[in-house]
Amino acid sequence: MDAAGVPRVKQFTELTGAELDIAVALALGASKTKTAMDNAIACGVPLRYREPMFAVVNAAGIAVMWRPTVDWYQGGPLLTNLLELGFMIMQPPEMPVAVIKEAWRIEGADVLEAVCRTVVAMAQTKESA
């Protein structure tokens, strides 16, 4: 909260763990109020929101927690998409991992965190344009 008691919105660079997982789902176009099928149409991933997180729902209706920040099966395709867009991954010695492209440099504690933060930053940039 700020000095006036207003909740402060976290910047994408401050997001980690579950908060970042939720932000990635929303950045991809998922909605907390849509069904898994509706979210699959909107963002390509059948996500269903159940407090406190999103879950991926498979064809059998089995839900697995949406954790792209730690699960390579979920976060790996996000990395692939960024690489196809011309982003690079760098980790200089003694430095955090960075996803870079031209003026973009998004850092994270590891590759998946940096990738997820980049997905959120791209969505925020589109929204503000």
Summary of the structure (lengths in Angstrom):
residues: 129
radius of gyration: 15.3
end to end distance: 26.9
largest distance: 49.0
contacts: 352
relative contact order: 0.15
helix: 42%
strand: 19%
